[in-house]
């Protein structure tokens, strides 16, 4: 059985109009990577999560017809997002190729996984 998500949680005013890097540690601790649902007027459920998919609001994970479907959708989509977010990314800095893992939260730093200095071509005479 999938984890149960909060349905129609009381969120502070402006929750979905706030840049993730402007959020308090307490808000990040409470909501980062924790999906929740909002009931639509037609009874379906918008599944959302503050997870970095958008820099200034919670990310839309999808719409479900029932609470049980919303919980399953949240578990699947959030797990996929976390796997994607954790993937190493190559970057070129100061002539080096660096593999980094992007910050997993706005209050964390990237992690350098390794770096490679390409050999310089010699012009030879």
N, C-alpha and C positions, 0 to 999 in steps of 0.2 A: 504494500500500500504506500503511495507517495506521501511525503510530508504534507501536513495540513498548512495552508497559507492563511494569513489574516485576511478577512473579507471586510471591505469598507473600513479600514483602520482610520483612526483620527490622526490626520497628519497636520502639521502646523501650516498656517497660511503661508503661501509662497513656496511650498515644498517643491513643486514642479516648475518653479521659475528661479531656481537658485543654482549657480554654478557649483559643480561638485567640489572644486577646490576652496569654496567659501563655506562649506558646511562644517559644523562643529564635530569634534571627535565623538561626542555622545550620539549625534545623529548618524554619523558613519557607522558607529558600533551597532546602533539599533537597526539600521536599514540597509547597509551595504551588503549586497549579495543575498538579501532576504526578500524573495518575491511576495507580492500581495495582490489582492483582487479588488476591483471596484465594480459594483453592480451597475449595469446600464439600465436605462428606462425600460428596455425590452426584456429584462431579466437575464440577459447573457452577462458574462463576466469578462472585463478587461483585465488581463494579467500583466502586471508591471513589476519592474525591479530596478532599484538604484544599483547599477552595476558598471557604469562607465561606458555603456553603449551610446549614451548621449552625455555631453559634458555639462548640461544645464537642467536636467530633469531626469525622472525615472525613464527607463527604456520600456517600450511596449514589447512584450513577449508573445502576445496573441490574444485571441478572444475564444472563450469556451462557452458551451451551452449550459453547463451545470457546475456546481462547486467541485465535485469529484473530478470532472474533466479539467477544471482550472488548476487543481492541485497537480494532476499528472502533467499537464502542459508546462506548468511552472518548473517542475523538477527536470523535465527533459530539456527545455529551452535554456534554462539557467546553467545546467551541467554542460551543454554544448558551448555556451558563451564562455564559461570559465576555462574549458579546455582550449578554446581559441585564444583567449586573452593570455594564457600562460605560455604560448608558443614562442620560442626564441625568434628574434628579429635581427637580421643583419643590418649593420649601420657602418658607414664609412666616416671616420674621424681622424683628422691629422695624418692622413695617408695610411691608416690602419683599418682593417676590417674587424669590426667588433660585433660579437653576438650578445644581444641584451634581452632580458625579460623585462617588459614594460612594468611600471608600478601596478600592483593589483588593487590599490586604493589610492585616492588622491593624496592621502597623508603618508604615502610610502615613496621610496626612491626606486629607480630602475636598478636592476641587478646585472652587472657585467659578468657574463658566463665564460667569455674567452675572447682573446684578440689575436689577430694574425697580421704580421707585417709582411706584405708582399715583397718579393725580391725586386730590387731596382734593376732595370735593363741597363746593361753597359753599352755605351755607344761604340766602343772598340775602334781602333784606328788601323 
